[in-house]
Amino acid sequence: MRADGRKNDELRNIRFTHNYTKHALGSVLTEFGDTKVLVTATAELKKPKWMAEDDTRGWVTAEYSLLPASTNTRCKREREKVSGRTQEIQRLIGRSLRACVDLEKMSGVTITIDADVLQADGGTRTASICGGFLALKDAIEKLLLSGDLKENPIIEPVAAISAGIVNDEVKLDLNYEEDSHAQADSNIVLTQSGKIVDFQTTAEGNPYSYDTMIEIFNVAKSAIDRIINMY
């Protein structure tokens, strides 16, 4: 039994609150235990500046930020230079959400997902992906109603979860305390049909076995199935 009373394969309490703000096309307060992320989706009716003129795709991109009081010590706003960690997380969120849409059906539309961490207690990037999908879905539904999109580009839902090896046992959905002492740390992103978008596992000390890697994946896949059923 873990410090918070959960079983090793048990998720924290998860909650998605839609339409949390009024101006964004999609806004979802995403809560995984004490981790709280406000994810919003906004749209521009144009392609990114870097995209070639003959490229007919739309685009989905993401920005991520830890707000100053989201951790136990104040973290500075990244106004002038984005840290390597933030860049990595932004790219992961963007890749994950682009994996679940047909960009050809979004021609002339760019959707930006903003994930602002209000309170961090582990798993902020995976919570951002789950909330990001829901905010993206809500935004797309409004763009379909307005006629700015002609057909729904969503292929299938995507979700993410963290896992790791703590005290020689595979544990799901690590909070900060567990994550900071983990022997291995994993982030897993899958589509509803089980296709892998990202499966990153890093040993922090001793290497882990192939069988343990498969156990981590299977525990995560079961949890992702449960999360998608909450959508």
PyMOL commands that set and color helices and strands:
alter all, ss='L'
color gray80, all
select helices_A, chain A and resi 84-98+103-106+124-146+176-180+210-230
alter helices_A, ss='H'
color red, helices_A
select strands_A, chain A and resi 14-18+26-32+35-44+59-66+110-119+158-166+169-172+184-191+196-203
alter strands_A, ss='S'
color yellow, strands_A
deselect
rebuild
show_as cartoon
